[in-house]
Amino acid sequence: MGAVVLTERRRRGTAERLAAAAMEALLNAIDANDAVTGAHVRRVAASALVLAEAAGMDERQRRTVERVALFHDIGKIHAALFDILHDAASLTAEERSAIATHPRRGSEVLEPLEAFYPELCAGVLAHHERWDGTGYPMGLKGRRIPLAARIVALADSFDAITQSRRYSSGKSDDTGAERILAGRGTQFDPELVDLFLTPTVLAEIARARATALKPRAKGARRRNRKARPAPDVTFRWRNAVRGQPSPDPAEAR
């Protein structure tokens, strides 16, 4: 019996490492196809992690938030949307409708990994839902929206407001905070808004966003790969900056 259990544990570990490697490949694909989106999701992940920690979420919950943040826009890496997102012209109503399909597209891309990351697809699918039920694609309302999606929605919107894109100029962090407050109780979870706008949280978010895109330390990736052949992707992008080894994906379970 002990040998059977050990064999099954090894098989499970191998499968988890393959899932983590697939996640890393997807993150690399985002970078390769659209460096702007790659930078965006890293800033969103950095902000979302600060908010998740301030909300008192445990390690497993924080990892879920981080994964949802890193992959919330993977549905935009699609041939039908790529030209729209990189066209210099303003968006038409038809183009906006096409872009609105990206949460469902992203959820479908990630579906094969759902057995290992069961909350990932739901979080990605729901990151454009609104607290008042007027969001998309399902019109979820209030606490029916997954918590990870509610956190990522705040971080995503703040980054969209404060960073320049082809269809909008970036605003100041103060303006971003004002617009987040304006969406309190309509677009966003009111309790999370109050926490997000706490001066200490805003200051930590600014610091985290500034360091999210710093280049990894020389040799850090090589050291991490030696320790973990397929580290959990959600920690690969930031631990290299901090100089910490990436944990095994099985530890998150």
FIDO-101030 format. One record per residue: residue number from 1; residue in three letters; x, y, z of N, C-alpha, C in turn. Coordinates in Angstrom, 3 decimals, padded with zeros to 6 digits. Layout:
<atoms>
{NUM,Ala,{X,Y,Z},{X,Y,Z},{X,Y,Z}}
...
</atoms>
This chain:
<atoms>
{1,Met,{000.827,-001.208,000.000},{000.000,000.000,000.000},{000.862,001.260,000.000}}
{2,Gly,{001.954,001.213,000.808},{002.835,002.373,000.873},{003.463,002.681,-000.469}}
{3,Ala,{003.859,001.638,-001.212},{004.469,001.837,-002.528},{003.478,002.452,-003.508}}
{4,Val,{002.209,002.030,-003.415},{001.165,002.579,-004.293},{000.960,004.062,-004.022}}
{5,Val,{000.910,004.397,-002.730},{000.728,005.803,-002.345},{001.900,006.645,-002.831}}
{6,Leu,{003.123,006.122,-002.665},{004.313,006.852,-003.097},{004.318,007.052,-004.612}}
{7,Thr,{003.940,006.009,-005.345},{003.893,006.110,-006.809},{002.868,007.150,-007.256}}
{8,Glu,{001.690,007.117,-006.612},{000.644,008.073,-006.958},{001.083,009.503,-006.625}}
{9,Arg,{001.781,009.661,-005.517},{002.260,010.990,-005.131},{003.273,011.509,-006.153}}
{10,Arg,{004.140,010.632,-006.620},{005.126,011.036,-007.620},{004.457,011.410,-008.934}}
{11,Arg,{003.437,010.633,-009.326},{002.711,010.947,-010.551},{002.021,012.302,-010.429}}
{12,Arg,{001.428,012.522,-009.272},{000.749,013.795,-009.052},{001.747,014.956,-009.105}}
{13,Gly,{002.910,014.771,-008.489},{003.923,015.803,-008.513},{004.399,016.111,-009.914}}
{14,Thr,{004.581,015.066,-010.718},{004.993,015.265,-012.103},{003.929,016.026,-012.885}}
{15,Ala,{002.674,015.653,-012.685},{001.580,016.329,-013.382},{001.503,017.799,-012.979}}
{16,Glu,{001.710,018.084,-011.693},{001.655,019.466,-011.217},{002.786,020.295,-011.813}}
{17,Arg,{003.949,019.689,-011.933},{005.061,020.413,-012.537},{004.816,020.670,-014.022}}
{18,Leu,{004.194,019.735,-014.695},{003.837,019.951,-016.094},{002.809,021.080,-016.219}}
{19,Ala,{001.849,021.125,-015.298},{000.857,022.203,-015.310},{001.526,023.545,-015.081}}
{20,Ala,{002.473,023.590,-014.131},{003.194,024.831,-013.859},{004.020,025.256,-015.060}}
{21,Ala,{004.636,024.278,-015.735},{005.414,024.590,-016.933},{004.513,025.142,-018.033}}
{22,Ala,{003.304,024.595,-018.165},{002.352,025.103,-019.148},{001.967,026.546,-018.841}}
{23,Met,{001.780,026.847,-017.548},{001.462,028.215,-017.154},{002.606,029.160,-017.501}}
{24,Glu,{003.820,028.711,-017.255},{004.974,029.546,-017.585},{005.046,029.787,-019.091}}
{25,Ala,{004.773,028.757,-019.878},{004.774,028.907,-021.332},{003.713,029.918,-021.782}}
{26,Leu,{002.548,029.887,-021.142},{001.491,030.835,-021.482},{001.898,032.262,-021.145}}
{27,Leu,{002.549,032.432,-020.002},{003.001,033.767,-019.617},{004.066,034.262,-020.592}}
{28,Asn,{004.955,033.372,-021.009},{005.948,033.741,-022.014},{005.279,034.100,-023.343}}
{29,Ala,{004.181,033.400,-023.667},{003.463,033.687,-024.904},{002.845,035.079,-024.872}}
{30,Ile,{002.342,035.472,-023.713},{001.803,036.830,-023.580},{002.894,037.851,-023.856}}
{31,Asp,{004.071,037.657,-023.258},{005.196,038.572,-023.470},{005.600,038.620,-024.938}}
{32,Ala,{005.684,037.439,-025.562},{006.150,037.359,-026.941},{005.178,038.005,-027.919}}
{33,Asn,{003.879,037.870,-027.657},{002.863,038.401,-028.560},{002.549,039.867,-028.319}}
{34,Asp,{002.651,040.302,-027.060},{002.265,041.675,-026.735},{002.974,042.107,-025.458}}
{35,Ala,{004.105,042.788,-025.616},{004.890,043.209,-024.452},{004.118,044.192,-023.576}}
{36,Val,{003.236,044.987,-024.190},{002.449,045.948,-023.416},{001.506,045.212,-022.459}}
{37,Thr,{000.830,044.192,-022.968},{-000.047,043.398,-022.110},{000.769,042.658,-021.057}}
{38,Gly,{001.954,042.159,-021.430},{002.809,041.490,-020.462},{003.179,042.395,-019.304}}
{39,Ala,{003.513,043.639,-019.608},{003.836,044.599,-018.546},{002.597,044.921,-017.713}}
{40,His,{001.467,045.064,-018.385},{000.212,045.373,-017.698},{-000.155,044.302,-016.676}}
{41,Val,{-000.107,043.031,-017.075},{-000.548,041.978,-016.153},{000.393,041.865,-014.960}}
{42,Arg,{001.664,042.190,-015.132},{002.595,042.160,-014.009},{002.307,043.285,-013.016}}
{43,Arg,{001.994,044.464,-013.528},{001.621,045.556,-012.627},{000.321,045.238,-011.903}}
{44,Val,{-000.633,044.671,-012.625},{-001.907,044.298,-012.005},{-001.678,043.242,-010.924}}
{45,Ala,{-000.836,042.266,-011.204},{-000.542,041.231,-010.214},{000.114,041.824,-008.980}}
{46,Ala,{001.039,042.757,-009.183},{001.718,043.394,-008.051},{000.713,044.144,-007.171}}
{47,Ser,{-000.185,044.904,-007.799},{-001.195,045.656,-007.046},{-002.181,044.724,-006.348}}
{48,Ala,{-002.626,043.696,-007.072},{-003.614,042.767,-006.522},{-003.058,042.026,-005.315}}
{49,Leu,{-001.776,041.684,-005.352},{-001.164,041.000,-004.214},{-001.134,041.887,-002.978}}
{50,Val,{-000.846,043.161,-003.165},{-000.850,044.092,-002.029},{-002.248,044.157,-001.405}}
{51,Leu,{-003.267,044.277,-002.251},{-004.636,044.360,-001.752},{-005.065,043.055,-001.087}}
{52,Ala,{-004.690,041.929,-001.672},{-005.039,040.632,-001.087},{-004.415,040.460,000.289}}
{53,Glu,{-003.167,040.883,000.410},{-002.498,040.768,001.710},{-003.144,041.698,002.726}}
{54,Ala,{-003.479,042.921,002.294},{-004.138,043.867,003.198},{-005.498,043.356,003.642}}
{55,Ala,{-006.150,042.561,002.791},{-007.455,041.995,003.120},{-007.353,040.779,004.030}}
{56,Gly,{-006.138,040.365,004.357},{-005.948,039.250,005.273},{-006.113,037.886,004.637}}
{57,Met,{-005.950,037.807,003.315},{-006.106,036.521,002.641},{-004.922,035.614,002.963}}
{58,Asp,{-005.188,034.307,003.023},{-004.110,033.371,003.329},{-003.279,033.107,002.075}}
{59,Glu,{-002.214,032.308,002.245},{-001.271,032.082,001.150},{-001.939,031.463,-000.068}}
{60,Arg,{-002.805,030.489,000.126},{-003.472,029.845,-000.999},{-004.343,030.842,-001.753}}
{61,Gln,{-005.084,031.665,-001.013},{-005.946,032.655,-001.642},{-005.133,033.698,-002.405}}
{62,Arg,{-004.002,034.107,-001.830},{-003.158,035.090,-002.500},{-002.592,034.538,-003.807}}
{63,Arg,{-002.256,033.247,-003.810},{-001.741,032.648,-005.043},{-002.827,032.598,-006.116}}
{64,Thr,{-004.051,032.351,-005.701},{-005.157,032.371,-006.657},{-005.317,033.763,-007.254}}
{65,Val,{-005.287,034.792,-006.409},{-005.386,036.169,-006.887},{-004.263,036.465,-007.873}}
{66,Glu,{-003.071,036.028,-007.540},{-001.918,036.300,-008.392},{-002.061,035.640,-009.761}}
{67,Arg,{-002.519,034.402,-009.781},{-002.709,033.709,-011.056},{-003.780,034.400,-011.902}}
{68,Val,{-004.890,034.744,-011.272},{-005.959,035.423,-012.013},{-005.440,036.735,-012.588}}
{69,Ala,{-004.655,037.470,-011.802},{-004.113,038.742,-012.283},{-003.172,038.544,-013.461}}
{70,Leu,{-002.295,037.556,-013.371},{-001.317,037.333,-014.435},{-001.954,036.877,-015.740}}
{71,Phe,{-003.104,036.181,-015.637},{-003.704,035.610,-016.842},{-005.065,036.214,-017.185}}
{72,His,{-005.441,037.316,-016.524},{-006.786,037.848,-016.756},{-006.974,038.325,-018.196}}
{73,Asp,{-005.902,038.734,-018.872},{-006.024,039.245,-020.239},{-005.510,038.277,-021.295}}
{74,Ile,{-005.314,037.018,-020.944},{-004.773,036.086,-021.932},{-005.740,035.896,-023.102}}
{75,Gly,{-007.018,036.149,-022.888},{-007.991,036.048,-023.967},{-007.802,037.095,-025.052}}
{76,Lys,{-006.998,038.127,-024.775},{-006.719,039.147,-025.786},{-005.643,038.692,-026.775}}
{77,Ile,{-004.906,037.644,-026.411},{-003.882,037.120,-027.315},{-004.576,036.179,-028.295}}
{78,His,{-005.336,036.764,-029.175},{-006.178,036.016,-030.109},{-006.184,036.755,-031.435}}
{79,Ala,{-006.129,036.020,-032.516},{-006.033,036.631,-033.842},{-007.182,037.602,-034.114}}
{80,Ala,{-008.369,037.285,-033.613},{-009.532,038.131,-033.879},{-009.450,039.471,-033.154}}
{81,Leu,{-008.634,039.549,-032.099},{-008.550,040.760,-031.295},{-007.234,041.503,-031.462}}
{82,Phe,{-006.213,040.820,-031.954},{-004.875,041.399,-031.962},{-004.817,042.697,-032.758}}
{83,Asp,{-005.374,042.695,-033.981},{-005.334,043.900,-034.815},{-006.137,045.032,-034.190}}
{84,Ile,{-007.260,044.688,-033.555},{-008.076,045.719,-032.908},{-007.288,046.396,-031.800}}
{85,Leu,{-006.611,045.606,-030.981},{-005.889,046.134,-029.832},{-004.667,046.953,-030.231}}
{86,His,{-004.160,046.744,-031.452},{-002.955,047.435,-031.873},{-003.201,048.441,-032.986}}
{87,Asp,{-004.466,048.687,-033.288},{-004.827,049.699,-034.273},{-004.759,051.074,-033.607}}
{88,Ala,{-004.257,052.060,-034.323},{-004.121,053.402,-033.748},{-005.445,054.163,-033.709}}
{89,Ala,{-006.440,053.697,-034.435},{-007.723,054.405,-034.485},{-008.524,054.161,-033.214}}
{90,Ser,{-009.503,055.048,-032.964},{-010.365,054.862,-031.801},{-011.262,053.652,-032.017}}
{91,Leu,{-011.714,053.051,-030.919},{-012.507,051.831,-030.997},{-013.927,052.115,-031.459}}
{92,Thr,{-014.426,051.280,-032.346},{-015.828,051.339,-032.742},{-016.644,050.488,-031.781}}
{93,Ala,{-017.955,050.614,-031.853},{-018.835,049.813,-030.996},{-018.643,048.325,-031.273}}
{94,Glu,{-018.464,047.974,-032.553},{-018.250,046.576,-032.918},{-016.933,046.053,-032.341}}
{95,Glu,{-015.895,046.892,-032.373},{-014.602,046.490,-031.825},{-014.668,046.331,-030.312}}
{96,Arg,{-015.393,047.210,-029.654},{-015.552,047.082,-028.195},{-016.276,045.782,-027.845}}
{97,Ser,{-017.256,045.423,-028.644},{-017.968,044.168,-028.413},{-017.039,042.970,-028.595}}
{98,Ala,{-016.156,043.065,-029.587},{-015.209,041.975,-029.818},{-014.247,041.839,-028.644}}
{99,Ile,{-013.746,042.973,-028.149},{-012.820,042.938,-027.022},{-013.508,042.381,-025.774}}
{100,Ala,{-014.797,042.636,-025.643},{-015.546,042.148,-024.479},{-015.643,040.624,-024.442}}
{101,Thr,{-015.223,039.957,-025.498},{-015.229,038.485,-025.487},{-013.991,037.911,-024.808}}
{102,His,{-013.019,038.758,-024.451},{-011.747,038.210,-023.977},{-011.817,037.478,-022.638}}
{103,Pro,{-012.727,037.826,-021.695},{-012.782,037.007,-020.471},{-013.179,035.556,-020.755}}
{104,Arg,{-014.160,035.377,-021.630},{-014.581,034.007,-021.942},{-013.509,033.280,-022.756}}
{105,Arg,{-012.889,033.968,-023.689},{-011.803,033.352,-024.457},{-010.676,032.918,-023.521}}
{106,Gly,{-010.327,033.791,-022.580},{-009.256,033.472,-021.645},{-009.584,032.287,-020.771}}
{107,Ser,{-010.819,032.223,-020.297},{-011.255,031.095,-019.476},{-011.164,029.791,-020.252}}
{108,Glu,{-011.510,029.848,-021.523},{-011.446,028.646,-022.359},{-010.007,028.203,-022.584}}
{109,Val,{-009.097,029.150,-022.756},{-007.682,028.815,-022.935},{-007.140,028.090,-021.704}}
{110,Leu,{-007.564,028.527,-020.525},{-007.035,027.998,-019.267},{-007.761,026.752,-018.771}}
{111,Glu,{-008.864,026.402,-019.406},{-009.687,025.294,-018.935},{-008.924,023.978,-018.761}}
{112,Pro,{-007.970,023.624,-019.627},{-007.246,022.359,-019.426},{-006.459,022.302,-018.121}}
{113,Leu,{-006.198,023.456,-017.505},{-005.432,023.492,-016.259},{-006.324,023.585,-015.024}}
{114,Glu,{-007.632,023.498,-015.226},{-008.574,023.711,-014.127},{-008.423,022.671,-013.018}}
{115,Ala,{-008.013,021.457,-013.359},{-007.848,020.428,-012.334},{-006.775,020.810,-011.326}}
{116,Phe,{-005.783,021.588,-011.753},{-004.693,021.992,-010.873},{-004.949,023.352,-010.234}}
{117,Tyr,{-005.651,024.214,-010.945},{-005.929,025.567,-010.451},{-007.438,025.808,-010.582}}
{118,Pro,{-008.243,025.210,-009.698},{-009.701,025.178,-009.883},{-010.392,026.532,-009.859}}
{119,Glu,{-009.762,027.556,-009.275},{-010.415,028.867,-009.194},{-009.950,029.829,-010.280}}
{120,Leu,{-009.004,029.386,-011.092},{-008.403,030.284,-012.078},{-009.386,030.672,-013.176}}
{121,Cys,{-010.036,029.695,-013.791},{-010.948,029.991,-014.907},{-012.090,030.902,-014.472}}
{122,Ala,{-012.665,030.608,-013.319},{-013.785,031.423,-012.833},{-013.342,032.859,-012.569}}
{123,Gly,{-012.134,033.025,-012.026},{-011.628,034.364,-011.755},{-011.376,035.143,-013.026}}
{124,Val,{-010.759,034.506,-014.014},{-010.500,035.165,-015.292},{-011.815,035.510,-015.993}}
{125,Leu,{-012.759,034.589,-015.970},{-014.050,034.808,-016.616},{-014.794,036.000,-016.010}}
{126,Ala,{-014.610,036.231,-014.712},{-015.429,037.225,-013.993},{-014.735,038.561,-013.737}}
{127,His,{-013.558,038.783,-014.306},{-012.826,039.993,-013.908},{-013.411,041.288,-014.472}}
{128,His,{-014.409,041.190,-015.363},{-015.114,042.388,-015.823},{-016.568,042.419,-015.331}}
{129,Glu,{-016.902,041.581,-014.379},{-018.206,041.698,-013.720},{-018.190,042.932,-012.811}}
{130,Arg,{-019.367,043.469,-012.534},{-019.477,044.668,-011.696},{-020.300,044.369,-010.453}}
{131,Trp,{-019.996,045.073,-009.392},{-020.671,044.862,-008.107},{-022.175,045.013,-008.228}}
{132,Asp,{-022.645,045.938,-009.110},{-024.080,046.186,-009.244},{-024.766,045.246,-010.240}}
{133,Gly,{-024.002,044.297,-010.812},{-024.600,043.314,-011.704},{-024.660,043.714,-013.158}}
{134,Thr,{-024.069,044.854,-013.528},{-024.153,045.316,-014.912},{-022.909,044.977,-015.730}}
{135,Gly,{-022.030,044.143,-015.198},{-020.813,043.782,-015.911},{-021.031,042.633,-016.878}}
{136,Tyr,{-019.927,042.077,-017.361},{-020.010,040.984,-018.345},{-018.950,039.947,-018.025}}
{137,Pro,{-019.100,038.724,-018.506},{-020.092,038.234,-019.490},{-021.353,037.647,-018.877}}
{138,Met,{-021.432,037.499,-017.532},{-022.550,036.777,-016.933},{-023.490,037.656,-016.123}}
{139,Gly,{-023.125,038.898,-015.898},{-023.969,039.787,-015.106},{-024.037,039.398,-013.642}}
{140,Leu,{-022.943,038.858,-013.104},{-022.903,038.499,-011.690},{-022.967,039.754,-010.838}}
{141,Lys,{-023.526,039.614,-009.628},{-023.713,040.760,-008.760},{-023.138,040.496,-007.377}}
{142,Gly,{-022.533,041.525,-006.784},{-022.081,041.459,-005.398},{-021.134,040.310,-005.120}}
{143,Arg,{-021.398,039.607,-004.026},{-020.499,038.536,-003.598},{-020.609,037.272,-004.443}}
{144,Arg,{-021.492,037.267,-005.414},{-021.502,036.140,-006.369},{-020.285,036.212,-007.282}}
{145,Ile,{-019.678,037.383,-007.375},{-018.444,037.525,-008.148},{-017.306,036.953,-007.310}}
{146,Pro,{-016.481,036.053,-007.856},{-015.378,035.501,-007.073},{-014.496,036.602,-006.483}}
{147,Leu,{-014.055,036.388,-005.256},{-013.262,037.408,-004.569},{-012.005,037.763,-005.350}}
{148,Ala,{-011.330,036.770,-005.909},{-010.118,037.057,-006.681},{-010.426,037.982,-007.847}}
{149,Ala,{-011.572,037.773,-008.504},{-011.962,038.623,-009.636},{-012.265,040.040,-009.173}}
{150,Arg,{-012.876,040.175,-007.996},{-013.164,041.523,-007.470},{-011.881,042.293,-007.181}}
{151,Ile,{-010.891,041.602,-006.656},{-009.604,042.242,-006.362},{-008.887,042.612,-007.654}}
{152,Val,{-008.851,041.686,-008.603},{-008.179,041.948,-009.867},{-008.880,043.067,-010.639}}
{153,Ala,{-010.197,043.150,-010.545},{-010.932,044.217,-011.233},{-010.470,045.593,-010.762}}
{154,Leu,{-010.242,045.734,-009.467},{-009.754,047.005,-008.926},{-008.357,047.317,-009.438}}
{155,Ala,{-007.462,046.333,-009.329},{-006.084,046.542,-009.761},{-006.007,046.798,-011.263}}
{156,Asp,{-006.820,046.077,-012.023},{-006.858,046.221,-013.477},{-007.335,047.609,-013.871}}
{157,Ser,{-008.403,048.067,-013.262},{-008.952,049.383,-013.587},{-007.984,050.500,-013.212}}
{158,Phe,{-007.357,050.379,-012.048},{-006.398,051.403,-011.613},{-005.244,051.496,-012.606}}
{159,Asp,{-004.756,050.345,-013.077},{-003.651,050.363,-014.033},{-004.107,050.927,-015.370}}
{160,Ala,{-005.322,050.577,-015.804},{-005.842,051.086,-017.070},{-005.992,052.604,-017.036}}
{161,Ile,{-006.344,053.139,-015.874},{-006.527,054.592,-015.738},{-005.186,055.314,-015.722}}
{162,Thr,{-004.209,054.757,-015.042},{-002.947,055.457,-014.805},{-001.867,055.178,-015.851}}
{163,Gln,{-002.103,054.220,-016.753},{-001.131,053.918,-017.805},{-001.706,054.306,-019.168}}
{164,Ser,{-000.875,054.865,-020.014},{-001.327,055.262,-021.353},{-001.542,054.034,-022.228}}
{165,Arg,{-002.629,054.052,-022.970},{-002.918,053.020,-023.958},{-003.267,053.719,-025.267}}
{166,Arg,{-003.414,052.948,-026.328},{-003.638,053.585,-027.627},{-004.934,054.378,-027.654}}
{167,Tyr,{-005.911,053.997,-026.817},{-007.196,054.690,-026.840},{-007.418,055.569,-025.616}}
{168,Ser,{-006.390,055.768,-024.768},{-006.527,056.661,-023.613},{-005.162,057.053,-023.088}}
{169,Ser,{-005.067,058.286,-022.580},{-003.827,058.772,-021.979},{-003.824,058.454,-020.493}}
{170,Gly,{-002.669,058.084,-019.979},{-002.567,057.751,-018.568},{-002.784,058.959,-017.678}}
{171,Lys,{-003.509,058.747,-016.586},{-003.778,059.805,-015.611},{-002.887,059.622,-014.386}}
{172,Ser,{-002.919,060.581,-013.498},{-002.126,060.505,-012.274},{-002.719,059.464,-011.326}}
{173,Asp,{-001.911,059.029,-010.353},{-002.415,058.086,-009.355},{-003.565,058.702,-008.560}}
{174,Asp,{-003.496,059.999,-008.316},{-004.584,060.663,-007.582},{-005.887,060.592,-008.382}}
{175,Thr,{-005.795,060.821,-009.683},{-006.987,060.713,-010.524},{-007.485,059.267,-010.550}}
{176,Gly,{-006.546,058.328,-010.604},{-006.929,056.921,-010.553},{-007.678,056.584,-009.291}}
{177,Ala,{-007.195,057.100,-008.151},{-007.861,056.857,-006.874},{-009.254,057.476,-006.858}}
{178,Glu,{-009.395,058.663,-007.442},{-010.703,059.324,-007.497},{-011.704,058.508,-008.313}}
{179,Arg,{-011.244,057.937,-009.400},{-012.149,057.151,-010.253},{-012.510,055.814,-009.603}}
{180,Ile,{-011.576,055.250,-008.870},{-011.890,054.036,-008.124},{-012.963,054.348,-007.078}}
{181,Leu,{-012.811,055.468,-006.386},{-013.808,055.869,-005.394},{-015.170,056.097,-006.048}}
{182,Ala,{-015.166,056.677,-007.250},{-016.428,056.926,-007.954},{-017.150,055.630,-008.289}}
{183,Gly,{-016.407,054.530,-008.417},{-017.020,053.243,-008.728},{-017.367,052.422,-007.501}}
{184,Arg,{-017.226,052.989,-006.323},{-017.508,052.275,-005.079},{-018.986,051.900,-004.995}}
{185,Gly,{-019.249,050.609,-004.863},{-020.622,050.143,-004.707},{-021.382,049.977,-006.014}}
{186,Thr,{-020.786,050.415,-007.124},{-021.408,050.211,-008.436},{-020.540,049.270,-009.260}}
{187,Gln,{-019.338,049.742,-009.599},{-018.415,048.880,-010.341},{-017.640,047.935,-009.413}}
{188,Phe,{-017.289,048.444,-008.225},{-016.384,047.705,-007.350},{-017.001,047.372,-005.991}}
{189,Asp,{-016.471,046.315,-005.387},{-016.804,045.921,-004.019},{-016.478,047.087,-003.086}}
{190,Pro,{-017.463,047.660,-002.374},{-017.202,048.855,-001.555},{-016.177,048.632,-000.440}}
{191,Glu,{-016.172,047.468,000.163},{-015.202,047.212,001.225},{-013.784,047.152,000.669}}
{192,Leu,{-013.644,046.547,-000.508},{-012.318,046.483,-001.122},{-011.853,047.865,-001.574}}
{193,Val,{-012.778,048.699,-002.029},{-012.424,050.072,-002.403},{-011.877,050.818,-001.198}}
{194,Asp,{-012.569,050.707,-000.067},{-012.112,051.396,001.142},{-010.709,050.952,001.525}}
{195,Leu,{-010.452,049.660,001.394},{-009.133,049.131,001.722},{-008.098,049.597,000.702}}
{196,Phe,{-008.453,049.536,-000.571},{-007.554,049.953,-001.648},{-007.111,051.402,-001.468}}
{197,Leu,{-008.029,052.270,-001.045},{-007.757,053.699,-000.945},{-007.123,054.109,000.383}}
{198,Thr,{-006.868,053.156,001.261},{-006.121,053.454,002.479},{-004.737,053.966,002.096}}
{199,Pro,{-004.281,055.084,002.662},{-002.987,055.656,002.253},{-001.824,054.666,002.282}}
{200,Thr,{-001.781,053.819,003.314},{-000.675,052.866,003.392},{-000.746,051.830,002.277}}
{201,Val,{-001.961,051.413,001.916},{-002.124,050.439,000.832},{-001.775,051.083,-000.505}}
{202,Leu,{-002.237,052.298,-000.739},{-001.903,052.989,-001.984},{-000.394,053.179,-002.125}}
{203,Ala,{000.270,053.514,-001.024},{001.724,053.695,-001.071},{002.429,052.391,-001.397}}
{204,Glu,{001.956,051.285,-000.812},{002.561,049.987,-001.071},{002.289,049.538,-002.510}}
{205,Ile,{001.104,049.845,-003.027},{000.783,049.522,-004.418},{001.717,050.283,-005.360}}
{206,Ala,{001.961,051.556,-005.078},{002.871,052.342,-005.921},{004.267,051.728,-005.921}}
{207,Arg,{004.724,051.291,-004.756},{006.054,050.674,-004.666},{006.074,049.355,-005.427}}
{208,Ala,{005.034,048.542,-005.247},{004.990,047.235,-005.899},{004.925,047.371,-007.415}}
{209,Arg,{004.163,048.316,-007.901},{004.058,048.523,-009.357},{005.391,048.966,-009.937}}
{210,Ala,{006.122,049.783,-009.184},{007.404,050.280,-009.673},{008.448,049.177,-009.774}}
{211,Thr,{008.358,048.181,-008.904},{009.350,047.105,-008.901},{008.913,045.887,-009.703}}
{212,Ala,{007.668,045.852,-010.141},{007.146,044.665,-010.835},{007.866,044.390,-012.133}}
{213,Leu,{008.385,045.417,-012.779},{008.996,045.250,-014.095},{010.514,045.324,-014.057}}
{214,Lys,{011.107,045.343,-012.865},{012.557,045.375,-012.783},{013.145,044.085,-013.339}}
{215,Pro,{014.281,044.178,-014.022},{014.888,042.957,-014.579},{015.320,042.010,-013.477}}
{216,Arg,{015.216,040.721,-013.757},{015.612,039.716,-012.777},{017.113,039.775,-012.555}}
{217,Ala,{017.515,039.399,-011.349},{018.928,039.408,-011.007},{019.694,038.433,-011.888}}
{218,Lys,{020.933,038.772,-012.207},{021.754,037.920,-013.057},{021.906,036.531,-012.440}}
{219,Gly,{021.578,035.515,-013.209},{021.718,034.145,-012.736},{020.563,033.645,-011.906}}
{220,Ala,{019.571,034.530,-011.594},{018.465,034.112,-010.717},{017.630,033.028,-011.359}}
{221,Arg,{017.335,033.175,-012.658},{016.509,032.177,-013.325},{017.226,030.826,-013.374}}
{222,Arg,{018.546,030.872,-013.635},{019.301,029.636,-013.691},{019.295,028.935,-012.333}}
{223,Arg,{019.461,029.703,-011.250},{019.455,029.113,-009.914},{018.096,028.519,-009.592}}
{224,Asn,{017.021,029.252,-009.922},{015.682,028.760,-009.637},{015.370,027.481,-010.402}}
{225,Arg,{015.773,027.413,-011.654},{015.484,026.228,-012.451},{016.265,025.020,-011.949}}
{226,Lys,{017.441,025.273,-011.402},{018.201,024.161,-010.849},{017.493,023.599,-009.627}}
{227,Ala,{016.887,024.502,-008.836},{016.203,024.063,-007.621},{014.846,023.444,-007.940}}
{228,Arg,{014.124,024.021,-008.898},{012.778,023.577,-009.252},{012.671,023.485,-010.764}}
{229,Pro,{012.657,022.317,-011.351},{012.605,022.221,-012.816},{011.446,022.979,-013.445}}
{230,Ala,{010.299,023.026,-012.765},{009.144,023.748,-013.295},{008.465,024.481,-012.152}}
{231,Pro,{009.014,025.632,-011.732},{008.451,026.352,-010.596},{007.061,026.880,-010.880}}
{232,Asp,{006.329,027.156,-009.821},{005.003,027.722,-009.962},{005.123,029.064,-010.670}}
{233,Val,{004.467,029.194,-011.812},{004.627,030.378,-012.650},{004.286,031.664,-011.898}}
{234,Thr,{003.344,031.614,-010.985},{002.912,032.845,-010.342},{003.976,033.450,-009.461}}
{235,Phe,{004.989,032.675,-009.137},{006.068,033.228,-008.334},{007.349,033.398,-009.140}}
{236,Arg,{007.372,032.838,-010.349},{008.551,032.964,-011.187},{008.835,034.425,-011.526}}
{237,Trp,{007.795,035.201,-011.835},{007.987,036.558,-012.327},{008.449,037.530,-011.252}}
{238,Arg,{008.174,037.253,-009.967},{008.563,038.223,-008.949},{009.657,037.737,-008.019}}
{239,Asn,{009.775,036.425,-007.830},{010.824,035.941,-006.942},{012.214,036.180,-007.506}}
{240,Ala,{012.327,036.222,-008.833},{013.618,036.507,-009.429},{014.097,037.901,-009.047}}
{241,Val,{013.134,038.825,-008.881},{013.485,040.174,-008.464},{013.897,040.178,-007.003}}
{242,Arg,{013.158,039.426,-006.190},{013.441,039.394,-004.767},{014.601,038.474,-004.409}}
{243,Gly,{014.983,037.638,-005.362},{016.073,036.725,-005.096},{015.692,035.541,-004.248}}
{244,Gln,{014.405,035.168,-004.277},{013.908,034.054,-003.489},{013.618,032.868,-004.394}}
{245,Pro,{013.811,031.644,-003.911},{013.488,030.477,-004.731},{011.994,030.325,-004.902}}
{246,Ser,{011.567,029.837,-006.047},{010.148,029.620,-006.308},{009.673,028.350,-005.620}}
{247,Pro,{008.498,028.380,-004.958},{007.998,027.207,-004.274},{007.428,026.173,-005.237}}
{248,Asp,{007.342,024.967,-004.776},{006.746,023.904,-005.568},{005.253,024.134,-005.674}}
{249,Pro,{004.621,023.948,-006.854},{003.180,024.175,-006.985},{002.369,023.313,-006.041}}
{250,Ala,{002.885,022.141,-005.652},{002.135,021.275,-004.754},{001.966,021.900,-003.389}}
{251,Glu,{002.856,022.824,-003.024},{002.780,023.461,-001.712},{001.603,024.414,-001.599}}
{252,Ala,{001.072,024.820,-002.761},{-000.050,025.765,-002.755},{-001.364,025.088,-002.504}}
{253,Arg,{-001.368,023.772,-002.522},{-002.625,023.063,-002.448},{-003.044,022.846,-001.010}}
</atoms>
